[in-house]
Amino acid sequence: MNKTRVAIIGCGGIANGKHMPSLHKLNMVEMVGFCDIISARAEEAKAAFGSKDAKAYTDYKQMLAEVKPDVVHVCTPNKSHCEITCAALEAGAHVMCEKPMAKTAEDARKMLETSKKTGKLLSIGYQNRYRPDSLYMNKVCKRGDLGEIYFAKAIALRRRGIPTWGVFLNEEEQGGGPLIDIGTHALDLTLWMMDNYEPAYAVGTSYKKFRDKCKDTGNPFGDWNPDEFTVEDSAFGFVVMKNGATVIVESSWALNTLEQGEAITTLCGTEAGADMRDGLRINSVDLGKQIITRPDLASGGVDFYEGASSCPNELEAYHWIQSVREGKDLFVKPEEALVVTEILEAIYASAESGQPVFFA
Protein backbone atom coordinates (compact mmCIF):
# COMPACT_ATOMS: atom_id res chain seq x y z
CA MET A 1 0.00 0.00 0.00
CA ASN A 2 1.05 3.58 -0.56
CA LYS A 3 2.25 5.54 2.41
CA THR A 4 -0.24 7.66 4.34
CA ARG A 5 0.45 11.33 3.69
CA VAL A 6 0.26 13.35 6.93
CA ALA A 7 0.28 17.10 7.51
CA ILE A 8 0.87 18.85 10.82
CA ILE A 9 -0.90 22.08 11.77
CA GLY A 10 0.81 23.70 14.75
CA CYS A 11 4.51 22.85 15.05
CA GLY A 12 5.01 23.81 18.72
CA GLY A 13 5.69 21.83 21.88
CA ILE A 14 3.10 19.05 21.66
CA ALA A 15 3.82 18.45 17.97
CA ASN A 16 7.57 18.20 18.61
CA GLY A 17 7.23 16.29 21.85
CA LYS A 18 4.61 13.75 20.80
CA HIS A 19 3.05 13.77 17.33
CA MET A 20 5.90 14.27 14.89
CA PRO A 21 8.50 11.95 16.51
CA SER A 22 5.91 9.18 16.83
CA LEU A 23 4.67 9.50 13.25
CA HIS A 24 8.25 9.68 11.97
CA LYS A 25 8.91 6.17 13.28
CA LEU A 26 6.08 4.63 11.25
CA ASN A 27 7.26 3.25 7.93
CA MET A 28 3.74 3.52 6.48
CA VAL A 29 3.71 7.32 6.98
CA GLU A 30 5.31 10.25 5.22
CA MET A 31 4.93 13.76 6.59
CA VAL A 32 4.35 16.05 3.63
CA GLY A 33 3.10 19.34 5.07
CA PHE A 34 3.94 21.51 8.07
CA CYS A 35 2.06 24.65 9.06
CA ASP A 36 2.66 27.14 11.83
CA ILE A 37 1.96 30.85 12.26
CA ILE A 38 5.71 31.16 12.97
CA SER A 39 7.34 30.23 9.66
CA ALA A 40 10.64 29.22 11.25
CA ARG A 41 8.91 26.53 13.31
CA ALA A 42 7.27 25.05 10.22
CA GLU A 43 10.58 25.07 8.35
CA GLU A 44 12.40 23.42 11.25
CA ALA A 45 9.75 20.71 11.50
CA LYS A 46 9.96 20.07 7.76
CA ALA A 47 13.74 19.71 7.97
CA ALA A 48 13.55 17.34 10.93
CA PHE A 49 10.60 15.14 9.97
CA GLY A 50 9.48 15.90 6.42
CA SER A 51 9.64 13.80 3.28
CA LYS A 52 11.93 14.95 0.50
CA ASP A 53 9.12 16.88 -1.17
CA ALA A 54 7.51 18.22 2.04
CA LYS A 55 6.40 21.85 2.17
CA ALA A 56 6.15 24.41 4.97
CA TYR A 57 3.33 26.94 5.32
CA THR A 58 1.97 29.67 7.56
CA ASP A 59 -1.56 29.39 6.12
CA TYR A 60 -3.24 26.06 6.87
CA LYS A 61 -5.96 26.58 4.23
CA GLN A 62 -3.32 27.00 1.56
CA MET A 63 -1.57 23.87 2.78
CA LEU A 64 -4.77 21.81 2.71
CA ALA A 65 -5.52 22.96 -0.84
CA GLU A 66 -2.02 22.39 -2.22
CA VAL A 67 -0.78 19.34 -0.30
CA LYS A 68 -4.12 17.48 -0.08
CA PRO A 69 -2.98 15.25 2.82
CA ASP A 70 -4.69 11.98 3.76
CA VAL A 71 -4.39 12.82 7.46
CA VAL A 72 -4.03 16.04 9.44
CA HIS A 73 -2.83 16.35 13.03
CA VAL A 74 -4.15 19.50 14.72
CA CYS A 75 -1.71 20.66 17.42
CA THR A 76 -2.81 24.25 17.99
CA PRO A 77 -4.29 26.11 20.99
CA ASN A 78 -7.74 24.91 22.05
CA LYS A 79 -9.57 27.91 20.59
CA SER A 80 -8.71 26.92 17.01
CA HIS A 81 -9.30 23.17 17.26
CA CYS A 82 -12.81 23.37 15.83
CA GLU A 83 -12.11 25.72 12.94
CA ILE A 84 -9.03 23.86 11.73
CA THR A 85 -10.42 20.38 12.30
CA CYS A 86 -13.61 21.11 10.37
CA ALA A 87 -11.65 22.66 7.52
CA ALA A 88 -9.37 19.62 7.32
CA LEU A 89 -12.30 17.19 7.40
CA GLU A 90 -14.08 19.12 4.67
CA ALA A 91 -10.86 19.10 2.63
CA GLY A 92 -11.01 15.30 2.65
CA ALA A 93 -8.54 14.48 5.42
CA HIS A 94 -8.94 12.30 8.48
CA VAL A 95 -8.07 14.26 11.64
CA MET A 96 -6.26 13.54 14.86
CA CYS A 97 -6.87 16.58 17.09
CA GLU A 98 -4.85 17.13 20.21
CA LYS A 99 -6.77 17.13 23.51
CA PRO A 100 -9.10 18.55 24.66
CA MET A 101 -11.49 18.10 21.76
CA ALA A 102 -12.36 21.80 21.74
CA LYS A 103 -12.54 24.92 23.87
CA THR A 104 -16.34 24.62 24.09
CA ALA A 105 -18.89 21.83 23.85
CA GLU A 106 -20.59 23.67 20.98
CA ASP A 107 -17.33 23.55 19.02
CA ALA A 108 -16.84 19.88 19.86
CA ARG A 109 -20.34 19.03 18.64
CA LYS A 110 -19.62 20.86 15.37
CA MET A 111 -16.45 18.79 14.92
CA LEU A 112 -18.36 15.55 15.45
CA GLU A 113 -21.11 16.61 13.05
CA THR A 114 -18.56 17.54 10.39
CA SER A 115 -16.83 14.17 10.77
CA LYS A 116 -20.14 12.37 10.24
CA LYS A 117 -21.10 14.61 7.32
CA THR A 118 -17.81 14.13 5.49
CA GLY A 119 -17.36 10.46 6.38
CA LYS A 120 -13.83 11.17 7.58
CA LEU A 121 -12.38 9.81 10.81
CA LEU A 122 -11.86 12.06 13.82
CA SER A 123 -9.99 11.09 16.97
CA ILE A 124 -8.64 13.03 19.96
CA GLY A 125 -5.15 12.78 21.48
CA TYR A 126 -5.81 11.05 24.81
CA GLN A 127 -2.57 9.06 24.79
CA ASN A 128 -2.80 8.11 28.48
CA ARG A 129 -5.23 5.37 27.49
CA TYR A 130 -2.28 3.61 25.88
CA ARG A 131 -0.16 3.32 29.04
CA PRO A 132 0.42 -0.27 30.24
CA ASP A 133 -1.40 0.40 33.52
CA SER A 134 -4.36 1.97 31.71
CA LEU A 135 -4.65 -0.87 29.19
CA TYR A 136 -4.50 -3.49 31.94
CA MET A 137 -7.02 -1.69 34.16
CA ASN A 138 -9.42 -1.30 31.25
CA LYS A 139 -9.29 -5.04 30.54
CA VAL A 140 -9.99 -5.72 34.21
CA CYS A 141 -12.99 -3.38 34.10
CA LYS A 142 -14.33 -4.85 30.87
CA ARG A 143 -14.09 -8.36 32.32
CA GLY A 144 -16.27 -7.23 35.20
CA ASP A 145 -13.77 -7.84 37.99
CA LEU A 146 -14.77 -4.62 39.77
CA GLY A 147 -18.49 -5.23 39.42
CA GLU A 148 -20.61 -2.10 39.15
CA ILE A 149 -18.31 0.94 39.35
CA TYR A 150 -20.35 3.51 41.27
CA PHE A 151 -17.67 5.85 42.65
CA ALA A 152 -14.53 7.18 41.00
CA LYS A 153 -11.95 9.94 41.17
CA ALA A 154 -10.31 11.58 38.17
CA ILE A 155 -7.03 12.97 39.50
CA ALA A 156 -4.67 15.51 37.94
CA LEU A 157 -2.87 17.24 40.80
CA ARG A 158 0.50 18.96 40.78
CA ARG A 159 2.09 20.43 43.88
CA ARG A 160 3.81 22.91 41.58
CA GLY A 161 3.69 22.67 37.81
CA ILE A 162 2.29 25.83 36.25
CA PRO A 163 3.21 25.91 32.53
CA THR A 164 4.69 29.31 31.84
CA TRP A 165 5.26 28.96 28.09
CA GLY A 166 2.94 29.24 25.12
CA VAL A 167 -0.68 30.21 25.81
CA PHE A 168 -1.47 27.91 28.73
CA LEU A 169 -2.25 30.86 31.02
CA ASN A 170 -4.50 32.57 28.44
CA GLU A 171 -8.21 31.91 29.01
CA GLU A 172 -9.22 33.28 25.61
CA GLU A 173 -6.95 30.86 23.76
CA GLN A 174 -7.32 27.81 25.98
CA GLY A 175 -10.71 28.09 27.68
CA GLY A 176 -9.27 27.44 31.13
CA GLY A 177 -6.32 26.22 33.14
CA PRO A 178 -5.53 22.83 34.70
CA LEU A 179 -9.07 21.47 34.38
CA ILE A 180 -9.08 21.68 30.59
CA ASP A 181 -5.34 21.01 30.31
CA ILE A 182 -4.58 17.99 32.52
CA GLY A 183 -7.93 17.32 34.18
CA THR A 184 -9.22 16.35 30.75
CA HIS A 185 -6.82 13.38 30.64
CA ALA A 186 -7.88 12.12 34.06
CA LEU A 187 -11.58 12.48 33.27
CA ASP A 188 -11.16 10.70 29.93
CA LEU A 189 -9.42 7.78 31.64
CA THR A 190 -12.09 7.55 34.33
CA LEU A 191 -15.10 7.57 32.01
CA TRP A 192 -13.35 5.06 29.73
CA MET A 193 -12.77 2.66 32.62
CA MET A 194 -16.37 3.04 33.78
CA ASP A 195 -17.70 2.85 30.22
CA ASN A 196 -20.15 5.52 31.32
CA TYR A 197 -20.79 8.57 29.16
CA GLU A 198 -24.14 9.70 30.48
CA PRO A 199 -23.78 12.54 33.02
CA ALA A 200 -26.85 13.85 34.88
CA TYR A 201 -25.46 16.96 36.56
CA ALA A 202 -22.23 18.57 37.72
CA VAL A 203 -21.18 20.93 40.50
CA GLY A 204 -17.86 22.74 40.29
CA THR A 205 -15.51 25.12 42.06
CA SER A 206 -12.42 26.88 40.71
CA TYR A 207 -9.70 28.95 42.34
CA LYS A 208 -7.17 31.62 41.40
CA LYS A 209 -5.02 31.59 44.52
CA PHE A 210 -1.55 31.62 42.97
CA ARG A 211 -1.81 34.32 40.31
CA ASP A 212 -0.08 36.96 42.43
CA LYS A 213 2.32 34.55 44.17
CA CYS A 214 4.70 34.99 41.26
CA LYS A 215 8.09 35.29 43.00
CA ASP A 216 10.18 32.48 44.50
CA THR A 217 7.42 30.12 43.47
CA GLY A 218 9.26 26.81 43.49
CA ASN A 219 7.67 26.23 40.09
CA PRO A 220 9.87 23.98 37.90
CA PHE A 221 8.90 25.98 34.81
CA GLY A 222 9.86 29.29 36.40
CA ASP A 223 7.91 32.29 37.67
CA TRP A 224 5.04 33.85 35.71
CA ASN A 225 3.66 37.25 34.80
CA PRO A 226 0.47 37.73 36.86
CA ASP A 227 -0.98 40.00 34.16
CA GLU A 228 -0.91 37.05 31.74
CA PHE A 229 -2.37 34.55 34.22
CA THR A 230 -6.08 34.67 33.34
CA VAL A 231 -7.07 31.05 34.08
CA GLU A 232 -7.69 29.12 37.28
CA ASP A 233 -4.86 27.35 39.10
CA SER A 234 -7.21 24.69 40.54
CA ALA A 235 -10.67 23.36 39.71
CA PHE A 236 -12.74 20.59 41.24
CA GLY A 237 -15.92 18.89 40.12
CA PHE A 238 -18.59 16.61 41.53
CA VAL A 239 -20.36 14.75 38.73
CA VAL A 240 -23.38 12.49 39.10
CA MET A 241 -24.08 10.11 36.24
CA LYS A 242 -27.55 9.13 35.10
CA ASN A 243 -27.16 5.66 36.62
CA GLY A 244 -26.34 7.23 40.00
CA ALA A 245 -22.56 6.79 39.87
CA THR A 246 -20.41 9.59 41.28
CA VAL A 247 -17.21 10.97 39.73
CA ILE A 248 -15.04 13.48 41.59
CA VAL A 249 -12.67 15.51 39.40
CA GLU A 250 -9.55 17.01 40.99
CA SER A 251 -7.26 19.22 38.90
CA SER A 252 -4.54 21.67 39.84
CA TRP A 253 -1.29 23.11 38.57
CA ALA A 254 -0.38 24.37 42.04
CA LEU A 255 -1.81 22.92 45.23
CA ASN A 256 -0.23 22.63 48.66
CA THR A 257 -0.60 18.86 48.82
CA LEU A 258 1.66 15.83 48.88
CA GLU A 259 -1.01 13.67 47.24
CA GLN A 260 0.10 14.35 43.70
CA GLY A 261 -0.84 12.40 40.62
CA GLU A 262 -1.45 13.26 37.01
CA ALA A 263 -3.79 11.50 34.58
CA ILE A 264 -4.71 8.80 37.06
CA THR A 265 -7.98 7.37 38.30
CA THR A 266 -9.42 5.62 41.34
CA LEU A 267 -12.34 3.25 40.85
CA CYS A 268 -14.65 1.69 43.43
CA GLY A 269 -16.97 -1.13 42.41
CA THR A 270 -19.29 -3.59 44.08
CA GLU A 271 -16.76 -6.44 43.76
CA ALA A 272 -13.37 -4.72 43.88
CA GLY A 273 -11.55 -1.42 43.49
CA ALA A 274 -8.52 -0.16 41.61
CA ASP A 275 -6.26 2.86 41.70
CA MET A 276 -3.06 4.25 40.22
CA ARG A 277 -1.75 5.97 43.35
CA ASP A 278 1.31 3.74 43.84
CA GLY A 279 1.45 1.89 40.61
CA LEU A 280 -1.62 -0.06 39.60
CA ARG A 281 -3.30 -1.63 42.64
CA ILE A 282 -6.44 -3.75 42.68
CA ASN A 283 -8.10 -4.22 46.06
CA SER A 284 -10.62 -6.94 46.84
CA VAL A 285 -11.61 -9.58 49.38
CA ASP A 286 -10.56 -13.22 48.93
CA LEU A 287 -11.39 -16.07 51.32
CA GLY A 288 -12.56 -13.52 53.86
CA LYS A 289 -9.32 -11.54 53.72
CA GLN A 290 -8.69 -8.07 52.30
CA ILE A 291 -6.05 -8.32 49.59
CA ILE A 292 -4.17 -6.00 47.26
CA THR A 293 -2.95 -7.20 43.86
CA ARG A 294 -0.15 -5.38 42.05
CA PRO A 295 0.20 -6.56 38.44
CA ASP A 296 3.76 -6.72 37.13
CA LEU A 297 3.43 -4.43 34.14
CA ALA A 298 7.16 -4.43 33.47
CA SER A 299 7.02 -8.01 32.21
CA GLY A 300 5.65 -7.27 28.77
CA GLY A 301 2.69 -5.12 29.69
CA VAL A 302 -0.50 -5.65 27.74
CA ASP A 303 -0.41 -6.76 24.12
CA PHE A 304 -2.04 -4.34 21.74
CA TYR A 305 -0.84 -4.96 18.24
CA GLU A 306 1.99 -7.27 17.36
CA GLY A 307 5.11 -5.31 16.61
CA ALA A 308 3.79 -2.03 17.98
CA SER A 309 5.82 0.08 20.39
CA SER A 310 4.87 0.08 24.07
CA CYS A 311 5.40 3.87 24.29
CA PRO A 312 1.96 5.47 24.70
CA ASN A 313 2.70 8.28 22.24
CA GLU A 314 3.96 5.87 19.60
CA LEU A 315 1.18 3.38 20.24
CA GLU A 316 -1.38 6.15 19.78
CA ALA A 317 0.12 7.12 16.43
CA TYR A 318 0.39 3.49 15.31
CA HIS A 319 -3.20 2.60 16.11
CA TRP A 320 -4.54 5.85 14.65
CA ILE A 321 -2.79 5.31 11.33
CA GLN A 322 -3.89 1.65 11.31
CA SER A 323 -7.47 2.85 11.82
CA VAL A 324 -7.13 5.13 8.81
CA ARG A 325 -5.44 2.55 6.60
CA GLU A 326 -7.25 -0.63 7.58
CA GLY A 327 -10.55 0.53 9.04
CA LYS A 328 -9.78 -0.61 12.58
CA ASP A 329 -12.08 0.79 15.27
CA LEU A 330 -10.95 4.10 16.73
CA PHE A 331 -9.42 3.70 20.18
CA VAL A 332 -10.61 7.18 21.17
CA LYS A 333 -14.00 7.93 19.67
CA PRO A 334 -15.08 11.56 19.17
CA GLU A 335 -18.41 10.84 20.86
CA GLU A 336 -16.51 9.96 24.04
CA ALA A 337 -14.26 13.01 23.84
CA LEU A 338 -17.34 15.21 23.36
CA VAL A 339 -18.77 14.05 26.70
CA VAL A 340 -15.47 14.88 28.41
CA THR A 341 -15.65 18.42 27.00
CA GLU A 342 -19.31 18.76 28.01
CA ILE A 343 -18.49 17.80 31.60
CA LEU A 344 -15.49 20.15 31.79
CA GLU A 345 -17.64 22.99 30.49
CA ALA A 346 -20.34 22.18 33.06
CA ILE A 347 -17.82 22.26 35.92
CA TYR A 348 -16.57 25.67 34.78
CA ALA A 349 -20.13 26.96 34.40
CA SER A 350 -21.10 25.72 37.85
CA ALA A 351 -18.00 27.27 39.39
CA GLU A 352 -18.97 30.61 37.88
CA SER A 353 -22.67 30.51 38.79
CA GLY A 354 -22.48 28.67 42.09
CA GLN A 355 -25.27 26.39 40.86
CA PRO A 356 -25.36 22.82 39.56
CA VAL A 357 -25.46 22.34 35.81
CA PHE A 358 -27.87 19.72 34.48
CA PHE A 359 -27.40 17.75 31.28
CA ALA A 360 -30.21 16.95 28.88
N, C-alpha and C positions, 0 to 999 in steps of 0.2 A: 504494500500500500504506500501511497505517497505520504510524505511527512505532513503533519498538521502545522499549518502556518499561524503563528501566534503573534499578536501585537500587544504591547504594554502601554497603558495610558496612566501616567504618573510614575516617574522614575526616581522617587525619593526613597525614604528609609525602608518601608515595608516591601517595596519592589526589589530593592537590593538585598535586603536581609532574608527574604523568603521566596518570593515568586520567581524572580529571574534565575537565581542559582539552581532552584529545584527544577525548573523547566529545562535549563541548559543541560542537565544530566540525562534527559530523556532522548534516546536516539530516534524516536518517532516524531520529534518536534523540531521545528526551526523557527527562531524568532526573527520576524521580518520587518517589524515596525516598532518604533519607540517614540512616545510623545510626552512632552513635559513643557510647562509654561516657561521653564528655564532651559534654554536651548542647550547649554553646556551639559546638563544632566542627561538629556536625551542622547546627545552625541557620545558621552562617556558610556552609557548603557549599550548603545549600538556597538561601540568598539569592544566592549567586554563580552557581550552575549549574542550579538547579532550574526545572522548569516552573511555570506559574502555580498549579497545584494540588498541587505537591510537598509532601511532609510530612517532618518530622524526627523521629527516634526515638533512644532509648537502648537499646531492646530489639529485637534483630534478628528474633526470632521473632514479635513483634507486628507488625513492619513487613512481614514476609513474608506474614502472614495478612491484613493489611488492604490493603496496596498491590498484592499479587499481581503482581510485576514479571515481565516476559518474561525479563530478564537480570539477573544479580547479579554485581557485581565485589567480590571479597573482598580487602580491603587491610588486614588485621589482622596482628598478630604471628604468627610461624610456628606456635606452639602451637595456635592456634585455627583454622587453615586447614581442617583435616579436619572438625571439628564444624560449622562454619558452612557450608562447601561442601556437605556431605551434607544439611544441613537445607534449603538453598536448592534443591538438585536435587530433593529429595523434595517440595518445595513447588511444583514444576513450572517452575522457572527454569533456563535455561542459565547456566553459571558460568565466568567468567574469574577465576582465582585468581592473586594475585601470587606471584612466585617466592619461595623454592623451593616445590615442590608441597606439602610438609608437613614437619613437624619430624622425623618418623620414616617409614621405609619402610612400616611397618604401616599408619600413617595414610594414606599415599599410595595404598596398595593398596585401602583401604576407599573412598577417593574414586573411584578408577577403577571399582570394583565398583558403587558407587551410581550412577555415570553410566550404566553399561551397563544396570543394573536399571531405571532410570527412563526411559531413552531420551533423556536430555537431554545436550547438549554440555558438555564440560569442556575448558578450555584453560588453560595456565599462562603467566604474563607474562614470557617470555624475549624482550624487545623487541630485544636486540642482534642477533637473526637478521635484523632488518629494515634494518640499516645497509647503505649502498651497497656497502661492502667485503665484508660478509658475504654479501650476495645474489650478488655477482659471483663470489666464491670458491666458493660452493656450486654455481653453474652450471658452473664450471671442473671441480670435483670430479665432478659428475654426468656430465659429458661424457667423463670418463675421462682428462683431460689429465695427471693426476698418477700414473696407473697404480694399483697396489695401495698404499694408504696403510698403512704398517706401523709408523710411529713418529710420535708427535705430542706436543705440549705444550699444556696448557690453562693459561693464564697470567692471574693476577689479583694483581698485586704493586703495593703502594703503599710508597713510602719512608716517608711519614707520612700517615695518613689514617684515624685511629681515630674512628669516629662516636660522639660523646659525648651524643647526644640519644636520646630514646625508650628502647627496651629492647634496643638492639643489643648491649650488654655483659652481658645477662642470659641465662645458659645455660638456665634453666628456660623462659623465654618463647620463645627463639629456637632452642635446640638446639645452638648453637655460635657461633663468631665469623666470621672472614673466609672460611673454607671454605664455609660454608652461605650466607653473605651475597653475596660477589662471586665466589668460586670456582665457585659453581653456574652463573653465566653463562658462564664460560670453558669449563667442562666441557660444558655444553649445546651451545655452538658447536662444540666439537671433535668430539663424537660425531655431531652433525648433518652436519658436513663429511665424516666418515668413513663415515657411514651404517652405523654399527656399534653395536649396542645389546646385545651379548652378552658381558659381562665374565666372566672365569674366576676371577680372584682379585685382591686388592688388599692392598698394604702401605702403612701410613701412619705419619707422625710429626706431632706437634703441639707447640707451644711457648707458654709464658707468660712471656716474657722482659721485657715492658714494663709489666706490671701496676703495679709499684712505682716505675717511672720516670715519676712523674706531675707533676713540676714542670719548667718550662722545656723542654717537650717538643718544641717546634717543630711541634706538631700543628695543622693549619689549623682544626680544629674545637674547639680549646682543650684544656686539661688535663682529667683525669678523676679520679673518686673510686676509689681502688684497691679499696675495699670493695665496690663495685658491679661491678667488672671480673671476671666469673666465667667468661669464655670465653677461648679461645686468641687470641693475636695473630698466629700463623702456623700453617699446616698444609700438609703436602706429602704427595702420594700417588704410588704407583707401581702402575699398573693394567695387568694383562695380560688381553687379550681372548681369547675362545675360539678365534679364528683365528690367534692368536699375536702380534697387533699389541700394541704397547706405548703407553700413554698416561701421561705424567707430569703431575701436577696441582700447580701452585704457587700458593699463596694467602697473602696477608699484608696486614694493615692497617698494619704498621710493620716495616720490614726495612731494615737498613743496606746498601742496594744502589742503584746508579744505573740498573739494568736494570728500569725500571718498565714497567708495562703492565696495563691492566685490561680484562677481557672480550676477550682476543685469543687467537689460536691459531697454532701452528706445525705444519705438516704435511710429512711426508717420504714420498714415494712412489717407486715403482720407475722412473717416467718423469720426474718433476719434483717440486719442492717449492714450498711457499708459506708466507708468514708475514705478520704484521701489525705487525712491529716498527717499521718506518719507512714507514708507509703500507702498502698491499697490494703485496707483491713476489712474483713467481713466478720461481723459478730452475730452469733446465734446461740442456741441452746442445744446440746447433744447429750443424750443419756442423763438428763437432769442437771447437767453442768453447763455453765456459761463458758463459751469458747470464743477465741479469736483466731481467724485463719488469715495468714499473710501469704498470698500467692508469690512464687518466685518468678517475677517477670523478667529477670535477667537471663533466664535459661530459654531464650528463643522467643519470648513474648507470645503474641497471638498472631497466627497466620492470617494474612489478608489476601494477597495475591502472590503466587509463586514468583520469586525473583525480584519482588518489589523491595525497596529500601524500608528499614524500620524507622527512619527519621520522619516525624509527623509532617513536616513541611514537604518533604519529597514524596511521601505516601499520598498526601493530598493532591499534589500535582499529577502523580501517576494515575490515581483513580479517576480524577477529573478528565484527563486526556483519554483514558480508556472508555469513559462514559461517552465522550464525544465520538470516538472512532468506532466503538463496537456496540454502542447502545446499552451499556451496562447502567443499572439503576444509579441515580445520583445518590451519593452518600450524605450530602446535605441538601435537602429539598428546599426550594424557595418558600413553599407554604409554611415550613417549620420556622425558617428565619423570619418570616413576616410576623408570626406570633411573638417571637422574642422582641422584635421592635415594638409591637403593640403594647406589650407588658412594660417595657422600658419607658415608653411614652406615658403610660398610665401612672407609673410611679412618679415621674417628673410632674405630671399634672396634679396629682394628689398632693405632692410636696408643696406646690405653689398655692393650691386652693385650701389645703387643710381638710379636704373631704375625700371620701373614697371615690374611686372611679369604677364604674360598672361597664362590663362588656356586653355586647348584644347577645 
